[in-house]
Amino acid sequence: MSWPRARLASLTLSLALAACAGGPSSQQAPAPRGADAAVSALPFRWHVPEARTPTTGAVAAPRPRLGPGPLAGFFTELAALERGTRKEPLLILQLGDSHTAGDRFSGRLRERFQGQFGAAGRGQLPPAVPFDYFRPQGVQVTASPGWIISKAGALKPEGLFGVSGFRARATKPGDRASLTSTEEAGFDTLLLTVLRQPLGGTLELEIDGQRLPPISTAAETGPQVARVQIPVPPGSRQAVLTARADGPTDLLAWGPQRQQPGIVLEAHGTVGATVKLVRRFDPATAAFELADRRPDLILLAFGTNEGFQDGWTAETYAAEAAGAVADLRRLAPGVDIAVIGPPDGNRLASSSGCSPAATRQCLVPGQPVPPPPAVKPGAKPPAKKPAAACRWVIPPNLGMVRQTLTGIAQKERLFFWDWSQVMGPCGANAWALQDPPLAGSDRVHYRPEGYARAADALYDQMMAEYAAWKLAVSGVAQQ
């Protein structure tokens, strides 16, 4: 595949300009040697942590915060975007469990924000294909089987993890990962977050079939997180990374973006994760990423798995959730945080011996279990369990988790949204029985239409808060 000369000239100019850019957190990549020198020196700059950067906090200058409310900082930037005075993308970062990993909820939320305030691309994703059924919105991602995926949510995680919660390591020459934008506008910037380390390996990069200079992850010390922002021709569609496997090559995140005003909503979710995941991030790595990417809002969306685990108490969960919020505030000071309470979820009181017809009803908390039908003396018990033993129920800890998150949000003055209020008691069962269904048969996960309904409810509430904030700010300005 070849590019028109004008497009190649545009790429050359863009890369040359990038080489001239930089700042206190950027440094020129080392000049390539041997075969790499024939291609040319890397024409972009690395974003790396500075030696003086504390490992427990970001160093980005705080943005202005006008008016009242827990989302005042985010709304200040949203208003600037709406007025046309903000010229850079506005980043929303969502961290969560499988509801986030599926990208249906976050995908709909992204669609609503971008439809009103402009679209600046998909942003970063977890590396390669981090788990089965990985289907992010806005892009198509493939990866060869050689990548080894590590996750922060593992029982005993090893190595450094950033906010994506994943790390992908190439194991043999020719390991490839491809990312194709399905957005009509494509992308003009490729973002890569890698680990630089002694004897680090090399990544070959192609954009729409055109080979770019190689990316060496070798460094004198490390491992240490680094990010590179690569300008490419506007309207680019596909990026392909190929590992030489000439050393350890670790990818933490990557994704397409457009350098223009608009919304970017990045979603990083891990199947089976609890709020403990936030505390598995390497502090120095996460602090650098958050300072370098500078999100304007962090959405914290955990609670379902905790609600289905009977081992939590209100005290232990409050300590863990409050600790996660404190960690994020320390890593990204001044960034608004919105807490999303978990949706409704139901499980069977007993699953064995239950007929499908008997598993259609759900008991809300406090509702007595109907007594089993009487069995005549001497008669055999029924082959199937009575319907009373086959009801769906709401796990008791789910309410505890929701109540605990509500209390933390109130104490810390965070925005809180209760997902379950969209559904009602035993809403997961009710949604599963709708035609067409809005929830899956497991009564835990949701169909795309169910996630869309929930995301619309959150967006509408945030926009109502935004309208009230604008009135309050305009009132202060007129006094």
Solvent accessible surface area in square Angstrom, and as a share of the most:
residue,aa,sasa,rsa
1,M,173,0.77
2,S,95,0.62
3,W,15,0.05
4,P,88,0.55
5,R,218,0.80
6,A,81,0.63
7,R,55,0.20
8,L,61,0.30
9,A,60,0.46
10,S,42,0.27
11,L,12,0.06
12,T,91,0.53
13,L,111,0.55
14,S,28,0.18
15,L,13,0.07
16,A,50,0.39
17,L,111,0.55
18,A,20,0.15
19,A,30,0.23
20,C,110,0.66
21,A,61,0.47
22,G,53,0.51
23,G,40,0.39
24,P,107,0.67
25,S,37,0.24
26,S,21,0.14
27,Q,82,0.36
28,Q,80,0.36
29,A,6,0.05
30,P,67,0.42
31,A,78,0.60
32,P,28,0.18
33,R,211,0.77
34,G,63,0.61
35,A,83,0.65
36,D,17,0.09
37,A,59,0.45
38,A,96,0.75
39,V,58,0.33
40,S,52,0.33
41,A,56,0.43
42,L,9,0.04
43,P,25,0.15
44,F,1,0.00
45,R,72,0.26
46,W,0,0.00
47,H,42,0.19
48,V,13,0.08
49,P,26,0.17
50,E,37,0.17
51,A,119,0.92
52,R,186,0.68
53,T,26,0.15
54,P,68,0.43
55,T,80,0.47
56,T,69,0.40
57,G,12,0.11
58,A,20,0.16
59,V,89,0.51
60,A,41,0.32
61,A,70,0.55
62,P,120,0.76
63,R,65,0.24
64,P,86,0.54
65,R,117,0.43
66,L,92,0.46
67,G,42,0.40
68,P,84,0.53
69,G,43,0.42
70,P,49,0.31
71,L,3,0.01
72,A,1,0.01
73,G,13,0.12
74,F,0,0.00
75,F,7,0.03
76,T,10,0.06
77,E,17,0.08
78,L,0,0.00
79,A,8,0.06
80,A,15,0.12
81,L,14,0.07
82,E,86,0.38
83,R,160,0.58
84,G,34,0.33
85,T,88,0.51
86,R,16,0.06
87,K,144,0.61
88,E,84,0.38
89,P,19,0.12
90,L,0,0.00
91,L,10,0.05
92,I,0,0.00
93,L,4,0.02
94,Q,1,0.01
95,L,1,0.01
96,G,0,0.00
97,D,1,0.01
98,S,20,0.13
99,H,6,0.03
100,T,1,0.01
101,A,9,0.07
102,G,32,0.30
103,D,3,0.02
104,R,73,0.27
105,F,1,0.00
106,S,0,0.00
107,G,10,0.10
108,R,67,0.24
109,L,0,0.00
110,R,14,0.05
111,E,100,0.45
112,R,68,0.25
113,F,1,0.00
114,Q,26,0.11
115,G,71,0.68
116,Q,97,0.43
117,F,18,0.07
118,G,30,0.29
119,A,31,0.24
120,A,0,0.00
121,G,1,0.01
122,R,6,0.02
123,G,0,0.00
124,Q,7,0.03
125,L,1,0.00
126,P,5,0.03
127,P,0,0.00
128,A,0,0.00
129,V,51,0.29
130,P,10,0.06
131,F,39,0.16
132,D,115,0.59
133,Y,182,0.69
134,F,14,0.06
135,R,140,0.51
136,P,13,0.08
137,Q,62,0.28
138,G,26,0.25
139,V,7,0.04
140,Q,117,0.52
141,V,22,0.13
142,T,83,0.48
143,A,34,0.27
144,S,34,0.22
145,P,133,0.83
146,G,11,0.11
147,W,19,0.07
148,I,100,0.51
149,I,58,0.29
150,S,34,0.22
151,K,78,0.33
152,A,0,0.00
153,G,34,0.32
154,A,33,0.25
155,L,164,0.81
156,K,166,0.70
157,P,45,0.28
158,E,136,0.61
159,G,58,0.55
160,L,44,0.22
161,F,4,0.02
162,G,1,0.01
163,V,14,0.08
164,S,3,0.02
165,G,1,0.01
166,F,3,0.01
167,R,31,0.11
168,A,0,0.00
169,R,97,0.35
170,A,6,0.04
171,T,66,0.39
172,K,99,0.42
173,P,98,0.62
174,G,40,0.38
175,D,1,0.00
176,R,112,0.41
177,A,0,0.00
178,S,17,0.11
179,L,0,0.00
180,T,36,0.21
181,S,3,0.02
182,T,71,0.41
183,E,38,0.17
184,E,171,0.77
185,A,54,0.42
186,G,1,0.01
187,F,1,0.00
188,D,31,0.16
189,T,4,0.02
190,L,0,0.00
191,L,0,0.00
192,L,0,0.00
193,T,0,0.00
194,V,0,0.00
195,L,6,0.03
196,R,15,0.06
197,Q,16,0.07
198,P,63,0.40
199,L,150,0.75
200,G,7,0.07
201,G,0,0.00
202,T,8,0.04
203,L,0,0.00
204,E,26,0.12
205,L,0,0.00
206,E,57,0.26
207,I,0,0.00
208,D,8,0.04
209,G,37,0.36
210,Q,54,0.24
211,R,127,0.46
212,L,2,0.01
213,P,15,0.10
214,P,5,0.03
215,I,0,0.00
216,S,28,0.18
217,T,0,0.00
218,A,35,0.27
219,A,30,0.23
220,E,171,0.77
221,T,104,0.60
222,G,38,0.36
223,P,69,0.43
224,Q,80,0.36
225,V,3,0.02
226,A,0,0.00
227,R,9,0.03
228,V,0,0.00
229,Q,54,0.24
230,I,0,0.00
231,P,27,0.17
232,V,3,0.02
233,P,1,0.00
234,P,99,0.62
235,G,32,0.31
236,S,0,0.00
237,R,88,0.32
238,Q,64,0.29
239,A,0,0.00
240,V,9,0.05
241,L,0,0.00
242,T,30,0.17
243,A,1,0.01
244,R,68,0.25
245,A,30,0.23
246,D,85,0.44
247,G,22,0.21
248,P,43,0.27
249,T,0,0.00
250,D,0,0.00
251,L,0,0.00
252,L,1,0.00
253,A,2,0.01
254,W,0,0.00
255,G,0,0.00
256,P,2,0.01
257,Q,7,0.03
258,R,18,0.07
259,Q,88,0.39
260,Q,71,0.31
261,P,61,0.38
262,G,0,0.00
263,I,0,0.00
264,V,1,0.00
265,L,0,0.00
266,E,5,0.02
267,A,7,0.05
268,H,4,0.02
269,G,2,0.02
270,T,3,0.02
271,V,83,0.48
272,G,45,0.44
273,A,7,0.06
274,T,19,0.11
275,V,2,0.01
276,K,85,0.36
277,L,8,0.04
278,V,3,0.02
279,R,114,0.41
280,R,84,0.31
281,F,9,0.04
282,D,34,0.18
283,P,67,0.42
284,A,41,0.32
285,T,3,0.02
286,A,0,0.00
287,A,1,0.01
288,F,10,0.04
289,E,8,0.04
290,L,7,0.03
291,A,17,0.13
292,D,30,0.15
293,R,37,0.13
294,R,75,0.27
295,P,3,0.02
296,D,9,0.05
297,L,1,0.00
298,I,1,0.00
299,L,1,0.01
300,L,6,0.03
301,A,8,0.06
302,F,7,0.03
303,G,0,0.00
304,T,9,0.05
305,N,31,0.16
306,E,0,0.00
307,G,0,0.00
308,F,47,0.20
309,Q,77,0.34
310,D,98,0.51
311,G,73,0.70
312,W,30,0.11
313,T,66,0.38
314,A,49,0.38
315,E,130,0.58
316,T,72,0.42
317,Y,0,0.00
318,A,35,0.27
319,A,66,0.51
320,E,34,0.15
321,A,1,0.01
322,A,43,0.33
323,G,11,0.10
324,A,0,0.00
325,V,4,0.03
326,A,48,0.38
327,D,16,0.09
328,L,1,0.00
329,R,95,0.35
330,R,116,0.42
331,L,10,0.05
332,A,5,0.04
333,P,72,0.45
334,G,72,0.69
335,V,31,0.18
336,D,9,0.05
337,I,3,0.02
338,A,1,0.01
339,V,4,0.03
340,I,3,0.01
341,G,0,0.00
342,P,3,0.02
343,P,4,0.02
344,D,6,0.03
345,G,2,0.02
346,N,1,0.00
347,R,71,0.26
348,L,47,0.23
349,A,67,0.52
350,S,28,0.18
351,S,82,0.53
352,S,74,0.48
353,G,37,0.36
354,C,21,0.13
355,S,30,0.19
356,P,113,0.71
357,A,80,0.62
358,A,13,0.10
359,T,21,0.12
360,R,128,0.47
361,Q,101,0.45
362,C,22,0.13
363,L,14,0.07
364,V,53,0.30
365,P,102,0.64
366,G,85,0.82
367,Q,85,0.38
368,P,109,0.69
369,V,95,0.55
370,P,48,0.30
371,P,115,0.72
372,P,87,0.54
373,P,88,0.56
374,A,107,0.83
375,V,78,0.45
376,K,163,0.69
377,P,140,0.88
378,G,88,0.84
379,A,53,0.41
380,K,183,0.78
381,P,105,0.66
382,P,77,0.48
383,A,110,0.86
384,K,116,0.49
385,K,79,0.33
386,P,38,0.24
387,A,44,0.34
388,A,13,0.10
389,A,36,0.28
390,C,0,0.00
391,R,22,0.08
392,W,22,0.08
393,V,39,0.22
394,I,29,0.15
395,P,0,0.00
396,P,105,0.66
397,N,21,0.11
398,L,0,0.00
399,G,36,0.34
400,M,32,0.14
401,V,0,0.00
402,R,37,0.13
403,Q,139,0.62
404,T,19,0.11
405,L,11,0.06
406,T,42,0.24
407,G,35,0.34
408,I,17,0.09
409,A,2,0.01
410,Q,135,0.60
411,K,166,0.70
412,E,54,0.24
413,R,203,0.74
414,L,15,0.08
415,F,11,0.05
416,F,43,0.18
417,W,10,0.04
418,D,28,0.15
419,W,5,0.02
420,S,12,0.08
421,Q,141,0.62
422,V,43,0.25
423,M,20,0.09
424,G,29,0.28
425,P,104,0.66
426,C,11,0.06
427,G,0,0.00
428,A,0,0.00
429,N,10,0.05
430,A,49,0.38
431,W,10,0.03
432,A,17,0.13
433,L,63,0.31
434,Q,71,0.32
435,D,142,0.74
436,P,97,0.61
437,P,34,0.22
438,L,11,0.06
439,A,1,0.01
440,G,14,0.14
441,S,91,0.59
442,D,66,0.34
443,R,21,0.08
444,V,28,0.16
445,H,72,0.32
446,Y,15,0.06
447,R,104,0.38
448,P,74,0.47
449,E,98,0.44
450,G,0,0.00
451,Y,12,0.05
452,A,26,0.20
453,R,115,0.42
454,A,0,0.00
455,A,0,0.00
456,D,33,0.17
457,A,32,0.25
458,L,1,0.00
459,Y,5,0.02
460,D,76,0.39
461,Q,66,0.29
462,M,1,0.00
463,M,28,0.12
464,A,63,0.49
465,E,73,0.33
466,Y,5,0.02
467,A,50,0.39
468,A,61,0.47
469,W,15,0.05
470,K,78,0.33
471,L,134,0.67
472,A,38,0.29
473,V,34,0.19
474,S,45,0.29
475,G,27,0.26
476,V,100,0.57
477,A,83,0.65
478,Q,153,0.68
479,Q,187,0.83
